[in-house]
Amino acid sequence: MNSLQHHGPKEAYKQLHFRMQKSGLSSIKVEISRRAGKMQFHFTGLDAEVKQAEKILADWN
C-alpha cells in the first residue's frame, strides 16, 4: 500500500477519514497541511480517539 505522502492532501483526507470511520472514530476532525513537501496531520477530538487516530496514521505511514 502506498504511503499517504504519495497522495495530494484532498485524497489523503478522504482515505484517512474513511479508515477512521471504519474504526469507529466518528467525532475526530482532521486537518492536513503541507510543509516542506510533507503533509502534516493534526487531529482534534476526544483524547482517547485522537490517540487511536494517531496510531492508525502511524501504522499506515
N, C-alpha and C positions, 0 to 999 in steps of 0.2 A: 504494500500500500504506500502511496506517496505521502510525504510529509505535507502538512498544511502550508508550509513555506512555499511550495511549488504552485499554489493557487493564488488568485487575487483575493483581496480582503472580502469581497462580496461572496465569492464561492466558499471561502474558508468559513465565513459566518454561517452560511446555510448548512454546511456539513457538520460543523461543530454544534450548532443549535439542534440539528436532527439527532445527533448522538446523545446530547444531554436530555432531550425529551424522551428518547428511548430508554435512558437510565432513570427516568422519573424525576428529573430536575426541571420542574416547570417554572419556578419562581426566579431562576438565575437570569441576570442580564449580562450580555457580553458586549464589550467594546473592543474593537480592533483598530489599532493604529499601526502605521508603518514608520519605522525609524531605522535609519542607516541600512535600508534594504531588507530588514527583517520585520516581521509582524510582531507586535506586542499585544498581548491579550490581557484584559482586565475584567474580572468577574465581580458583580455586586449581587448581594442577596444574603441569605442566612449563612452563618459561618460554616456549619456542617456541610451545606450544599456547595459552598464555594470551594471547600477543601476537596470534595468529591469531583467537582468540575475541573479543578487544577490537576487532579490525579488522572482524569480522562485525557486531558490535554497532554500531560507528561507521557502517558502510555502511548499516545498517538504520535508524538514527535519523536 
